[in-house]
Structures are given as C-alpha cells and as structure tokens.
Amino acid sequence: SGIDTLVLDEADRMCDMGFLPDIKRILKSLPVKKQTLFFSATMPEDIAQLTHNILKNPVIVRAESDAPAKTVSHALFPVPDGLRKKLLFSLISETPSGRMLIFTRTKYRARSLAADLGKAGHKVAEMQGNLSQNRRQAALAGFKRGKFDILVATDIAARGIDVSEITHVINYDMPDTIDAYTHRIGRTGRALQTGEAFTIMTEEDEGLVKKIERILGKPIERRRVNDFDYGNFDPEKPPVSGSGSTGPAFAARRRPAAPSRSMMFRPGRR
C-alpha cells in the first residue's frame, strides 16, 4: 500500500522471456493509484495490450526515430545458406580491425559460432541466454575493455549493450522484424560516430529486406566478398520475382508484418 511509483524497464524483453504472467500478478497486488513508467526498446502486441489495459491516459514519448542512425552505412551480402559461415569468416578477414558485434537468431548458433571463431584464432566472447549472469557480465566487460574483438550474441542477451567503440554490426542471421533490425544496428554509430551494418542474406530474407529498405528510404547495396568462391551464384545481381533458389537471384518471400516502432512510456496516474 506504500508504493506510489512503478518502473518497468525492458518491458519487451520480459515478455520475450515469458515473464508477462508474473508482471500481471505483481500489478494486481499494487495500489490502483500510482505513477507507472514503462520503458521498452520495441513495442510488441502483448506490451501494447498491457499498457492499454492498466494505464489511464498514458503519455507516449518516442526515444528515437523509426530509421537507424544516418551515420551507419548498410550492406547486404547475399549467399546460399550452405555458404553462410564460410562467407562470414571471409568477411571478417577483409574487414578493417575494430570492435565487432555479431547477431545470431538462436542460443545454439551463438555458442557454436563463437567456438568456431575462437578456434580460428579470433578473440571472441559469446552472450546468450544459457550463460549465467556472471558469465554474461564477464563477456561484456571483456568486450568493453578490448580483451575481445568480437562478441557473438542473441537479440535478448544483447539488450542494453552500450559500447561506443563498436564499429561493425553483422547480422549472421536476419532478424525476424524491422524493429529487431533497427535495435541491432543501433549498437553502432552512436553519438554521431560512424558505423557499418553488414547483413548476410539468404533467399528467405528478401521479403524483410524490402521492408527495411522502405524504412531507410533507399535500396541497400548488395556486395560481394573479394576472392570468395560463390560458385555459380552472383551476389550483386538484383533479385527477380519468381526465380528459384538454384539460380543467381533470390525469389521474394512474404514475411509477417513487423510490430510498431519502439516507444518509451511516461504514463499518468491511475
């Protein structure tokens, strides 16, 4: 009964980790009249519904624009899925030295990719949900200090990473939504510094790429890695609708619509 302010940070992350039922139970036990503040990097449907149900006349504050920072350059590296890892290693080899953050879609892939990079002689750490909090903190601290040049992470584990020296973000796996892409890319190009965002792209990613290009307001350059053996595949050839996966161009595929852009909430009292 003595609580007059509730602050819920990383609201979308809590939902991703399955804590929404716990949040609802906590809310039911709190006084009706209180100040409530929600902070969220993205705005998924369950968070939007939660704010609609429990808040009265909320004030919505956008912390950033829909598009990534203009100081970040974007490039796509199309490749057949079977050559994805080989292309990543070649891309890293030809990329100027700097702090690099690599995103994967799953915890298993983050772990195995970090292990392979370590065996190849790279100073690398991983950050994924199966690690203890202490190990994740140690990985991030080492990355900040320069002990590691590469950090391989999943979306959820990478929330809150703030390392100004990150020069490159590489999407080893394409994210599921435009929001997730923007959040990943936001790890570089901070405080008006320049950064580069590289995305390794396979056939199934073409639909989401088109949506990202609409947000950016221009096509994303398709590049090839020098001296990489693509076989008969041409990474710089624009995709042609209806082409098959065995040809040099990708066929566009439809993806689910992305949720609305991230917002920060400063609600009123209820």
One Martini backbone bead per residue (centre of mass of N, CA, C, O) as a GRO file, in nm:
protein
  270
    1SER     BB    1   0.051   0.066  -0.010
    2GLY     BB    2   0.336   0.246  -0.031
    3ILE     BB    3   0.313   0.253  -0.338
    4ASP     BB    4   0.366   0.521  -0.607
    5THR     BB    5   0.589   0.367  -0.796
    6LEU     BB    6   0.631   0.223  -1.129
    7VAL     BB    7   0.908   0.042  -1.283
    8LEU     BB    8   0.937  -0.082  -1.627
    9ASP     BB    9   1.197  -0.244  -1.762
   10GLU     BB   10   1.226  -0.415  -2.039
   11ALA     BB   11   0.937  -0.519  -2.130
   12ASP     BB   12   0.991  -0.690  -2.387
   13ARG     BB   13   1.194  -0.885  -2.260
   14MET     BB   14   1.004  -1.010  -2.050
   15CYS     BB   15   0.816  -1.130  -2.261
   16ASP     BB   16   1.025  -1.305  -2.410
   17MET     BB   17   1.084  -1.463  -2.117
   18GLY     BB   18   0.781  -1.509  -1.976
   19PHE     BB   19   0.682  -1.257  -1.757
   20LEU     BB   20   0.388  -1.155  -1.794
   21PRO     BB   21   0.229  -1.303  -1.565
   22ASP     BB   22   0.399  -1.174  -1.336
   23ILE     BB   23   0.332  -0.882  -1.395
   24LYS     BB   24   0.026  -0.907  -1.351
   25ARG     BB   25   0.041  -0.996  -1.053
   26ILE     BB   26   0.184  -0.747  -0.945
   27LEU     BB   27  -0.026  -0.534  -1.036
   28LYS     BB   28  -0.264  -0.648  -0.857
   29SER     BB   29  -0.098  -0.579  -0.575
   30LEU     BB   30  -0.126  -0.286  -0.638
   31PRO     BB   31  -0.206   0.017  -0.634
   32VAL     BB   32  -0.408   0.208  -0.826
   33LYS     BB   33  -0.260   0.462  -0.715
   34LYS     BB   34  -0.009   0.548  -0.955
   35GLN     BB   35   0.305   0.563  -1.094
   36THR     BB   36   0.377   0.473  -1.441
   37LEU     BB   37   0.669   0.317  -1.600
   38PHE     BB   38   0.757   0.246  -1.937
   39PHE     BB   39   1.021   0.049  -2.096
   40SER     BB   40   1.092   0.014  -2.458
   41ALA     BB   41   1.247  -0.090  -2.752
   42THR     BB   42   0.976  -0.227  -2.817
   43MET     BB   43   0.621  -0.296  -2.963
   44PRO     BB   44   0.450  -0.533  -2.882
   45GLU     BB   45   0.135  -0.653  -2.850
   46ASP     BB   46   0.140  -0.728  -2.541
   47ILE     BB   47   0.232  -0.445  -2.446
   48ALA     BB   48   0.007  -0.278  -2.570
   49GLN     BB   49  -0.220  -0.424  -2.412
   50LEU     BB   50  -0.120  -0.367  -2.127
   51THR     BB   51  -0.133  -0.055  -2.139
   52HIS     BB   52  -0.436  -0.040  -2.206
   53ASN     BB   53  -0.538  -0.190  -1.938
   54ILE     BB   54  -0.358  -0.018  -1.693
   55LEU     BB   55  -0.377   0.263  -1.833
   56LYS     BB   56  -0.423   0.622  -1.797
   57ASN     BB   57  -0.352   0.839  -2.015
   58PRO     BB   58  -0.094   0.801  -2.175
   59VAL     BB   59   0.237   0.902  -2.229
   60ILE     BB   60   0.416   0.922  -2.537
   61VAL     BB   61   0.769   0.853  -2.592
   62ARG     BB   62   1.004   0.904  -2.833
   63ALA     BB   63   1.345   0.818  -2.840
   64GLU     BB   64   1.327   0.751  -3.156
   65SER     BB   65   1.349   0.684  -3.464
   66ASP     BB   66   1.277   0.452  -3.707
   67ALA     BB   67   1.551   0.501  -3.809
   68PRO     BB   68   1.856   0.466  -3.839
   69ALA     BB   69   2.141   0.596  -3.826
   70LYS     BB   70   2.311   0.805  -4.058
   71THR     BB   71   2.611   0.691  -3.971
   72VAL     BB   72   2.507   0.425  -4.101
   73SER     BB   73   2.606   0.165  -4.299
   74HIS     BB   74   2.470  -0.051  -4.556
   75ALA     BB   75   2.494  -0.418  -4.616
   76LEU     BB   76   2.472  -0.686  -4.845
   77PHE     BB   77   2.533  -1.060  -4.833
   78PRO     BB   78   2.473  -1.270  -5.056
   79VAL     BB   79   2.389  -1.627  -4.996
   80PRO     BB   80   2.402  -1.937  -4.965
   81ASP     BB   81   2.338  -2.110  -4.684
   82GLY     BB   82   2.591  -2.314  -4.705
   83LEU     BB   83   2.796  -2.035  -4.707
   84ARG     BB   84   2.772  -1.854  -4.455
   85LYS     BB   85   3.024  -1.912  -4.275
   86LYS     BB   86   3.246  -1.869  -4.485
   87LEU     BB   87   3.171  -1.573  -4.540
   88LEU     BB   88   3.216  -1.459  -4.261
   89PHE     BB   89   3.520  -1.519  -4.242
   90SER     BB   90   3.593  -1.347  -4.491
   91LEU     BB   91   3.470  -1.080  -4.391
   92ILE     BB   92   3.648  -1.048  -4.140
   93SER     BB   93   3.926  -1.051  -4.289
   94GLU     BB   94   3.839  -0.776  -4.471
   95THR     BB   95   3.796  -0.623  -4.209
   96PRO     BB   96   3.862  -0.380  -4.032
   97SER     BB   97   3.966  -0.306  -3.746
   98GLY     BB   98   3.751  -0.377  -3.457
   99ARG     BB   99   3.444  -0.368  -3.311
  100MET     BB  100   3.236  -0.671  -3.303
  101LEU     BB  101   2.886  -0.750  -3.371
  102ILE     BB  102   2.717  -1.067  -3.358
  103PHE     BB  103   2.414  -1.199  -3.488
  104THR     BB  104   2.181  -1.437  -3.369
  105ARG     BB  105   1.888  -1.640  -3.336
  106THR     BB  106   2.044  -1.849  -3.150
  107LYS     BB  107   2.207  -1.999  -2.892
  108TYR     BB  108   2.350  -2.225  -3.042
  109ARG     BB  109   2.479  -2.047  -3.266
  110ALA     BB  110   2.642  -1.866  -3.081
  111ARG     BB  111   2.815  -2.086  -2.955
  112SER     BB  112   2.934  -2.221  -3.218
  113LEU     BB  113   3.049  -1.964  -3.350
  114ALA     BB  114   3.240  -1.881  -3.122
  115ALA     BB  115   3.407  -2.141  -3.130
  116ASP     BB  116   3.504  -2.117  -3.426
  117LEU     BB  117   3.643  -1.841  -3.396
  118GLY     BB  118   3.842  -1.929  -3.176
  119LYS     BB  119   3.984  -2.153  -3.348
  120ALA     BB  120   4.072  -1.919  -3.566
  121GLY     BB  121   4.197  -1.679  -3.353
  122HIS     BB  122   3.981  -1.521  -3.218
  123LYS     BB  123   3.863  -1.264  -3.005
  124VAL     BB  124   3.598  -1.421  -2.829
  125ALA     BB  125   3.253  -1.380  -2.732
  126GLU     BB  126   2.957  -1.471  -2.555
  127MET     BB  127   2.582  -1.392  -2.565
  128GLN     BB  128   2.357  -1.600  -2.387
  129GLY     BB  129   2.092  -1.745  -2.207
  130ASN     BB  130   2.274  -1.999  -2.089
  131LEU     BB  131   2.419  -1.801  -1.935
  132SER     BB  132   2.530  -1.661  -1.681
  133GLN     BB  133   2.541  -1.356  -1.546
  134ASN     BB  134   2.847  -1.355  -1.493
  135ARG     BB  135   2.935  -1.437  -1.783
  136ARG     BB  136   2.804  -1.201  -1.930
  137GLN     BB  137   2.953  -0.976  -1.779
  138ALA     BB  138   3.238  -1.073  -1.859
  139ALA     BB  139   3.202  -1.047  -2.165
  140LEU     BB  140   3.133  -0.744  -2.171
  141ALA     BB  141   3.382  -0.639  -2.022
  142GLY     BB  142   3.589  -0.754  -2.226
  143PHE     BB  143   3.479  -0.597  -2.470
  144LYS     BB  144   3.521  -0.310  -2.356
  145ARG     BB  145   3.842  -0.348  -2.297
  146GLY     BB  146   3.956  -0.546  -2.551
  147LYS     BB  147   3.983  -0.856  -2.511
  148PHE     BB  148   3.752  -0.847  -2.724
  149ASP     BB  149   3.655  -0.813  -3.071
  150ILE     BB  150   3.421  -1.031  -3.041
  151LEU     BB  151   3.056  -1.049  -3.029
  152VAL     BB  152   2.826  -1.308  -2.967
  153ALA     BB  153   2.465  -1.266  -3.014
  154THR     BB  154   2.158  -1.229  -2.897
  155ASP     BB  155   1.896  -1.029  -2.867
  156ILE     BB  156   1.835  -1.058  -2.561
  157ALA     BB  157   2.133  -1.051  -2.451
  158ALA     BB  158   2.191  -0.754  -2.599
  159ARG     BB  159   2.043  -0.595  -2.414
  160GLY     BB  160   2.200  -0.287  -2.320
  161ILE     BB  161   2.426  -0.248  -2.504
  162ASP     BB  162   2.710  -0.006  -2.437
  163VAL     BB  163   2.944   0.038  -2.700
  164SER     BB  164   3.113   0.287  -2.862
  165GLU     BB  165   3.339   0.097  -3.026
  166ILE     BB  166   3.143  -0.005  -3.230
  167THR     BB  167   3.190  -0.062  -3.589
  168HIS     BB  168   3.037  -0.353  -3.618
  169VAL     BB  169   2.747  -0.508  -3.760
  170ILE     BB  170   2.642  -0.857  -3.775
  171ASN     BB  171   2.408  -1.047  -3.960
  172TYR     BB  172   2.398  -1.376  -3.964
  173ASP     BB  173   2.103  -1.336  -3.895
  174MET     BB  174   1.805  -1.251  -3.972
  175PRO     BB  175   1.574  -1.085  -3.845
  176ASP     BB  176   1.220  -1.090  -3.785
  177THR     BB  177   1.228  -0.768  -3.767
  178ILE     BB  178   1.257  -0.433  -3.795
  179ASP     BB  179   1.304  -0.368  -3.500
  180ALA     BB  180   1.543  -0.563  -3.464
  181TYR     BB  181   1.726  -0.431  -3.668
  182THR     BB  182   1.738  -0.150  -3.539
  183HIS     BB  183   1.851  -0.246  -3.267
  184ARG     BB  184   2.111  -0.369  -3.367
  185ILE     BB  185   2.226  -0.120  -3.526
  186GLY     BB  186   2.227   0.068  -3.260
  187ARG     BB  187   2.522  -0.035  -3.160
  188THR     BB  188   2.604   0.163  -3.384
  189GLY     BB  189   2.664   0.497  -3.440
  190ARG     BB  190   2.725   0.657  -3.188
  191ALA     BB  191   2.751   0.979  -3.127
  192LEU     BB  192   2.812   1.034  -3.446
  193GLN     BB  193   2.932   0.782  -3.525
  194THR     BB  194   3.059   0.553  -3.724
  195GLY     BB  195   2.910   0.270  -3.911
  196GLU     BB  196   2.858  -0.086  -3.978
  197ALA     BB  197   2.606  -0.285  -4.162
  198PHE     BB  198   2.591  -0.635  -4.185
  199THR     BB  199   2.415  -0.872  -4.408
  200ILE     BB  200   2.339  -1.200  -4.421
  201MET     BB  201   2.181  -1.328  -4.718
  202THR     BB  202   1.898  -1.509  -4.801
  203GLU     BB  203   1.626  -1.597  -4.968
  204GLU     BB  204   1.415  -1.562  -4.717
  205ASP     BB  205   1.494  -1.237  -4.670
  206GLU     BB  206   1.372  -1.048  -4.894
  207GLY     BB  207   1.110  -0.936  -4.767
  208LEU     BB  208   1.246  -0.778  -4.528
  209VAL     BB  209   1.438  -0.606  -4.691
  210LYS     BB  210   1.223  -0.432  -4.830
  211LYS     BB  211   1.120  -0.303  -4.565
  212ILE     BB  212   1.387  -0.175  -4.479
  213GLU     BB  213   1.420   0.002  -4.733
  214ARG     BB  214   1.171   0.174  -4.674
  215ILE     BB  215   1.278   0.296  -4.410
  216LEU     BB  216   1.545   0.414  -4.544
  217GLY     BB  217   1.471   0.514  -4.855
  218LYS     BB  218   1.662   0.277  -4.977
  219PRO     BB  219   1.871   0.083  -5.114
  220ILE     BB  220   2.071  -0.191  -5.050
  221GLU     BB  221   2.376  -0.283  -5.083
  222ARG     BB  222   2.528  -0.524  -5.288
  223ARG     BB  223   2.782  -0.755  -5.196
  224ARG     BB  224   3.113  -0.879  -5.225
  225VAL     BB  225   3.360  -1.104  -5.148
  226ASN     BB  226   3.673  -1.120  -5.184
  227ASP     BB  227   3.777  -1.427  -5.306
  228PHE     BB  228   3.500  -1.568  -5.312
  229ASP     BB  229   3.334  -1.880  -5.354
  230TYR     BB  230   3.013  -1.886  -5.524
  231GLY     BB  231   3.014  -2.003  -5.791
  232ASN     BB  232   2.706  -1.942  -5.965
  233PHE     BB  233   2.674  -1.707  -5.777
  234ASP     BB  234   2.523  -1.366  -5.773
  235PRO     BB  235   2.531  -1.113  -5.531
  236GLU     BB  236   2.476  -0.843  -5.733
  237LYS     BB  237   2.212  -0.949  -5.824
  238PRO     BB  238   1.909  -0.878  -5.855
  239PRO     BB  239   1.613  -0.972  -5.769
  240VAL     BB  240   1.372  -1.213  -5.907
  241SER     BB  241   1.063  -1.273  -5.946
  242GLY     BB  242   1.047  -1.636  -5.944
  243SER     BB  243   1.306  -1.731  -5.866
  244GLY     BB  244   1.518  -1.967  -5.778
  245SER     BB  245   1.752  -2.105  -5.555
  246THR     BB  246   1.952  -2.202  -5.799
  247GLY     BB  247   1.988  -1.929  -5.876
  248PRO     BB  248   2.128  -1.593  -5.873
  249ALA     BB  249   1.844  -1.526  -5.757
  250PHE     BB  250   1.594  -1.408  -5.557
  251ALA     BB  251   1.297  -1.491  -5.404
  252ALA     BB  252   1.033  -1.350  -5.286
  253ARG     BB  253   0.911  -1.339  -4.946
  254ARG     BB  254   0.673  -1.360  -4.712
  255ARG     BB  255   0.630  -1.170  -4.417
  256PRO     BB  256   0.560  -1.068  -4.130
  257ALA     BB  257   0.448  -0.813  -3.974
  258ALA     BB  258   0.568  -0.557  -3.811
  259PRO     BB  259   0.589  -0.398  -3.543
  260SER     BB  260   0.585  -0.128  -3.387
  261ARG     BB  261   0.762   0.111  -3.280
  262SER     BB  262   0.941   0.212  -3.043
  263MET     BB  263   0.873   0.298  -2.694
  264MET     BB  264   0.824   0.544  -2.439
  265PHE     BB  265   0.686   0.558  -2.114
  266ARG     BB  266   0.478   0.829  -1.944
  267PRO     BB  267   0.253   0.784  -1.741
  268GLY     BB  268  -0.011   0.831  -1.566
  269ARG     BB  269  -0.238   0.816  -1.338
  270ARG     BB  270  -0.453   0.554  -1.155
   0.00000   0.00000   0.00000
